[in-house]
Amino acid sequence: MDGFRPIAEVTADERARIAFGKAGVHKDDRYALSVNDDGAILLTPLASIPKRELLVWENDDLKASLFRGLADAAEGKVKRLDWLTEDEDDEDQ
């Protein structure tokens, strides 16, 4: 099996569960599970994001803009936008 290396031999428990701690799996890690015709199992690490954030990864222009903004912030190229942080009480006066 190309790209795979043996780590350990494990036995499924009475509920057909297998511990993967020796492979570096940690609590709450997420994986896509695949199996081939020979029964070989492949776990692919996943990172889940909220659906509302998916549009950033699907829109290249938006993603580029976001990364430019993050880079500017990291370099200290920011300015205060008071109109964005005004209290609603101030607007009523």
Secondary structure, DSSP 4 states (H G I P E B T S, - for coil): -TT----------TTS----GGGT--TT-EEEEEE-TT--EEEEEE----HHHHHHHH-HHHHHHHHHHHHHHHTT-----HHHH--HHHHH-
